[in-house]
Amino acid sequence: MKKLFAFIRKEFYHVFRDRRTLLILFGLPVVQIILFGFALNSEVKNISITVLDHAHDNHSEQIINKIRASSYFIFKPAVGAYSDIEEQFKEGNIKCALIFPANFGEDLSRSGKAEVQIIADGADPNTATILINYLNAIIAGYQQSLKSGAAPPYQIIPVVRQLYNETQNGSLNFIPGVIALIFMIVSTALTSVSVVREKELGTMEILLVSPFRPIMVLIAKTVPYLILSLINFIIILILSVFLLKVEIRGSLVLLFAESILFIITCLSLGLLVSNVTNSQQTAMLFSMMGMMLPTLLLTGFLFPLENMPWIFQAISHVIPSRYYFIIIKAVMLKGLGFSYIWKETLILAGMSVFLLAVALKNFKIRLS
Amino acid sequence: MLGFILRKEFRQIFRDKTILAMMFAVPVIQLIIFPLAANFEVKNVNVAFVDYDRSTFSQRLLNKIASSGYFRIVGNTISYQDAQRLIEKNEADIILEIPNGFERNLVREGRQEVNMAMDAINGTKSSIGGGYLMAVLADFNRSLEVNVKNVHSGPSAPAAGIDITYSIWFNPLAEYKYYMVPGILVLLLTMIGGFITALNIVREKEIGTIEQINVTPIKKWEFILGKLIPFWIVGMIVFTVGLIVMYLVYGIFPEGSLATLYLFAAVYLVALLGFGLLISTFSNSQLQAMFVAFFFIMIFILMSGFFTSIDSMPPWARQISNLTPVTHFIAVVRLIVLKGSSLSQVKTELLYLGIFAVLLNGAAILNYRKTS
């Protein structure tokens, strides 16, 4: 036991001695949480708009004022001619243009019908559809106010409730993803590299000829990264709760138990990678490019899985983070109990056992 | 002097066939796979339709929602509790609850509330899906207006109306691939260029061959330039291959002039490779270089406006975003490829990229020490 602790301590020295590893280890989670929490949001606001107002009458100006008041738009200087609009799009200055024809107000008050044109920038189709919806709603609202305040005869009024997230805290969407990603980096990438480095430097030989049992070598290699992953997990949780005001609804014990299970899955993957590769660079490429990208793409964290071609959906079933992502959303954010996630837990446990078995079987106690 | 180091670098690049294959194969494969998977379009929103009214109107509403093409009805005879269980199990995204007396109240009083509850943890899906559902409801309102009016009060006077026509320029069908593919091309170029140069000088340090170069009379700038030019050429070839894939697979051909596009790519690559070399001069092992490069490239990509719009960021984040070269190059590639902007329309971006190129390479030259 004492010997094991000595080895674990040695592993910690390796990690803490190198400041650049620390940057990845603790800098990346903190930076990601801050960026995702405060800088990146999928909400569409500050849309640059320009107006081509041929009418310049009461109605057109009131609509413009309504848009100005909505805070979704930022007004760029009005253009004088239709051809200027294209120029503005091509310089990337605007996302949309609103055009009032010459007798807009007159048409509206006389015949009750008038036309207005919206041009949106299709280079960013998401923003384009959303801004068209915004403008539609604003103009419809103006129209409503014209009808002297009378409500339309038939109205179905949706009363909207945001389940699990009444305050519409955007952080909830990405925190599970960031946690899964960090575990992949720390547990899979760092572990695989740390084993391979010993091979490259030749110190593995020394470990293997020591009276220490090979299985102990593996345990000593993985325990530090398990602990580091957990520390990272705690840091992320603290930042989420205190900085991003995320409420943890479920049981913390269950959350930690499930996280440890997923970390073990990642560690087994890391050991497997380290067993089949011989240089740090290959191990790195394997775990960074080969594992990180599928994790990002196929867990349903950045992009909805349902829209992907069936082949990707099929592949996503063998990616461990997919199940962890479901578990953490259920436990942490929805506050559900074990009965909702036993299936995912079982799959993760099965994967861990399988990966660990393969990794142990491939673990060579002789080098060449 | 420069000629010798160039010849050495090229030999090294061509000697390692696996790295060479990776530099070209990885972007091509990812450019084909990524846009298929990276799709923000929201379809198949699962709606649990809880109908306590079971009337003609509620059935008509159900049919309207089901036929709109965006929704999948995952159960409609259930109670609200059952629907909530579906949400918990992730089988439904939105619950629409039609209360008892829905039809009666609508006809008598002209208004009726319905409850919409969405799983707000899947942010995009629920907010966009919720928006769609509201639009369907509004549309249903209007159709109701016409139907009921015709029955009860005969034709009424034409309502005042503003006709809103809209057109989406540069991408009339609002297809997502036009947005994603050029962005992914830039990302891949950035990753390949950034990682490979970051690893380069540091490998010479690790192997020890840097000592041999240090004792030669080569100037510092010649050394950096000698490292830069081969990878610049490789980068331009990767970029070209990417453009060809973009055309063959997605049918996207740059609207603007190819010369302008290549001019920007050329300047951007100089800036990017300078960044990689700078990391390389700072690191002592390939592992460190890889980590530092990963850290920064991750931030660059997140802040570049590739995933989320820069406009919606808070001011401080927009400043950071402006200070990363990737942001400017993605913006320019989208402008030139999709809108056909000319050089004079995007010249400020060229200035930005030029400044990055000079600063990053200058720093790399300054930070490269021939003596240890």
Contacts between the chains, C-beta under 8 A, distances in Angstrom:
chain1	res1	chain2	res2	distance
A	18	B	288	6.8
A	20	B	283	6.9
A	20	B	287	8.0
A	20	B	288	4.1
A	20	B	291	5.2
A	20	B	292	5.6
A	21	B	287	7.7
A	21	B	288	7.5
A	21	B	291	6.3
A	23	B	291	6.5
A	23	B	292	6.7
A	23	B	295	5.7
A	24	B	291	4.5
A	24	B	294	6.8
A	24	B	295	5.9
A	27	B	295	6.5
A	28	B	295	5.9
A	28	B	298	7.0
A	31	B	295	7.8
A	31	B	299	6.4
A	32	B	298	7.7
A	32	B	302	7.7
A	35	B	299	7.0
A	35	B	302	5.5
A	35	B	303	7.0
A	35	B	317	7.6
A	36	B	302	7.8
A	38	B	314	6.5
A	38	B	317	6.9
A	39	B	302	7.9
A	39	B	303	6.9
A	39	B	313	5.2
A	39	B	314	6.7
A	39	B	316	8.0
A	39	B	317	3.5
A	39	B	320	7.5
A	40	B	302	6.4
A	40	B	303	8.0
A	40	B	307	6.9
A	40	B	308	4.6
A	40	B	313	7.1
A	40	B	317	7.8
A	41	B	308	6.3
A	41	B	312	5.7
A	41	B	313	7.7
A	42	B	123	6.5
A	42	B	124	5.5
A	42	B	308	5.8
A	42	B	312	8.0
A	43	B	312	5.6
A	44	B	309	6.4
A	44	B	311	7.8
A	44	B	312	6.0
A	45	B	311	7.0
A	45	B	312	4.8
A	46	B	311	4.3
A	46	B	312	6.0
A	47	B	311	6.5
A	48	B	311	7.1
A	74	B	311	7.9
A	86	B	169	7.9
A	87	B	345	7.3
A	89	B	169	6.5
A	89	B	170	7.4
A	89	B	339	6.0
A	90	B	335	6.7
A	90	B	339	5.1
A	90	B	340	7.0
A	90	B	341	4.1
A	90	B	342	7.3
A	90	B	345	4.9
A	91	B	335	7.9
A	91	B	341	6.8
A	91	B	345	4.7
A	91	B	346	7.0
A	92	B	331	6.1
A	92	B	335	5.3
A	92	B	341	7.3
A	92	B	346	7.2
A	95	B	311	7.4
A	108	B	160	7.1
A	108	B	162	6.7
A	112	B	158	6.3
A	112	B	159	7.3
A	112	B	160	3.9
A	112	B	161	6.6
A	113	B	158	7.8
A	113	B	160	7.5
A	113	B	161	5.6
A	113	B	162	7.8
A	113	B	163	6.7
A	114	B	161	8.0
A	114	B	162	5.4
A	114	B	163	7.1
A	115	B	162	7.4
A	115	B	163	4.7
A	115	B	164	8.0
A	115	B	165	6.4
A	116	B	162	5.8
A	116	B	163	7.3
A	116	B	164	5.7
A	116	B	165	7.6
A	117	B	164	7.8
A	117	B	165	5.1
A	117	B	166	6.9
A	117	B	167	7.4
A	118	B	164	6.4
A	118	B	165	7.3
A	118	B	166	3.9
A	118	B	167	7.6
A	119	B	166	7.1
A	119	B	167	5.6
A	119	B	168	7.8
A	119	B	169	5.7
A	120	B	166	6.4
A	120	B	167	7.5
A	120	B	168	4.9
A	120	B	169	7.1
A	121	B	168	7.6
A	121	B	169	6.4
A	121	B	170	6.6
A	122	B	168	4.0
A	122	B	169	5.6
A	122	B	170	4.5
A	122	B	171	2.8
A	122	B	172	6.5
A	122	B	174	5.7
A	122	B	178	7.0
A	122	B	338	7.7
A	123	B	170	5.2
A	123	B	171	6.2
A	123	B	178	6.7
A	123	B	179	6.5
A	123	B	334	5.4
A	123	B	335	7.6
A	123	B	338	4.3
A	123	B	339	6.1
A	124	B	179	5.7
A	124	B	309	7.0
A	124	B	334	8.0
A	125	B	168	7.3
A	125	B	171	5.9
A	125	B	174	3.8
A	125	B	175	6.5
A	125	B	176	5.7
A	125	B	178	7.1
A	125	B	179	5.6
A	126	B	40	5.8
A	126	B	176	7.6
A	126	B	179	7.3
A	127	B	309	6.0
A	128	B	168	5.1
A	128	B	171	7.7
A	128	B	174	5.8
A	129	B	174	5.9
A	132	B	166	5.3
A	132	B	168	7.8
A	133	B	131	6.6
A	133	B	135	7.6
A	135	B	164	7.4
A	136	B	164	5.9
A	139	B	162	5.7
A	139	B	164	5.9
A	142	B	162	7.6
A	143	B	160	6.7
A	143	B	161	6.9
A	143	B	162	5.4
A	146	B	160	6.0
A	147	B	159	7.7
A	147	B	160	6.5
A	151	B	110	7.7
A	151	B	111	7.5
A	152	B	141	7.0
A	152	B	145	6.5
A	153	B	110	5.2
A	153	B	145	5.9
A	153	B	148	7.5
A	153	B	149	7.0
A	154	B	106	6.1
A	154	B	110	5.3
A	154	B	111	7.4
A	154	B	141	5.8
A	154	B	144	4.7
A	154	B	145	5.2
A	154	B	148	6.1
A	155	B	110	6.4
A	155	B	111	4.4
A	155	B	112	7.5
A	155	B	141	6.1
A	156	B	61	7.9
A	156	B	106	7.1
A	156	B	111	7.7
A	156	B	112	5.8
A	156	B	113	7.8
A	156	B	114	5.8
A	156	B	137	5.3
A	156	B	140	6.5
A	156	B	141	5.7
A	156	B	144	7.9
A	157	B	111	6.4
A	157	B	112	7.2
A	157	B	113	4.9
A	157	B	114	7.3
A	158	B	113	7.6
A	158	B	114	5.7
A	158	B	115	7.8
A	158	B	116	4.7
A	158	B	133	7.5
A	158	B	134	5.8
A	158	B	137	5.7
A	159	B	113	5.2
A	159	B	114	7.0
A	159	B	115	5.3
A	159	B	116	6.7
A	160	B	116	4.8
A	160	B	117	7.7
A	160	B	118	7.2
A	160	B	130	6.6
A	161	B	115	6.9
A	161	B	116	7.0
A	161	B	117	4.4
A	161	B	118	7.4
A	162	B	117	7.8
A	162	B	118	6.1
A	162	B	120	3.8
A	162	B	126	7.5
A	163	B	87	6.4
A	163	B	117	5.2
A	163	B	118	6.3
A	163	B	119	5.5
A	163	B	120	5.9
A	164	B	119	6.8
A	164	B	120	5.8
A	164	B	121	5.4
A	165	B	120	3.5
A	165	B	121	6.1
A	166	B	120	7.8
A	168	B	120	6.5
A	170	B	123	6.1
A	172	B	120	7.3
A	172	B	121	5.4
A	172	B	123	7.2
A	173	B	121	6.7
A	173	B	122	7.1
A	173	B	123	3.9
A	173	B	124	7.4
A	193	B	287	6.4
A	197	B	287	7.4
A	280	B	286	6.6
A	280	B	287	5.8
A	281	B	199	7.7
A	281	B	286	6.3
A	284	B	287	7.2
A	284	B	290	5.6
A	285	B	22	7.9
A	288	B	290	7.6
A	288	B	294	6.8
A	289	B	26	7.3
A	293	B	30	7.7
A	297	B	34	7.5
A	297	B	37	4.9
A	297	B	38	6.9
A	298	B	37	7.1
A	302	B	38	7.3
A	302	B	307	7.0
A	303	B	37	6.3
A	303	B	38	5.2
A	303	B	39	5.9
A	303	B	40	6.6
A	304	B	39	7.5
A	304	B	40	7.8
A	304	B	42	6.8
A	304	B	122	7.7
A	304	B	124	7.3
A	304	B	125	5.8
A	306	B	43	7.3
A	306	B	44	5.0
A	307	B	39	4.7
A	307	B	41	6.0
A	307	B	42	7.5
A	307	B	43	5.7
A	307	B	44	7.3
A	308	B	36	6.9
A	308	B	37	5.2
A	308	B	39	6.8
A	309	B	36	5.6
A	309	B	37	7.7
A	312	B	36	7.0
A	312	B	37	5.2
A	326	B	90	6.7
A	329	B	121	5.7
A	330	B	88	7.5
A	330	B	90	7.8
A	333	B	121	5.1
A	334	B	88	6.3
A	334	B	121	6.9
A	336	B	88	5.8
A	340	B	88	6.2
A	340	B	89	6.7
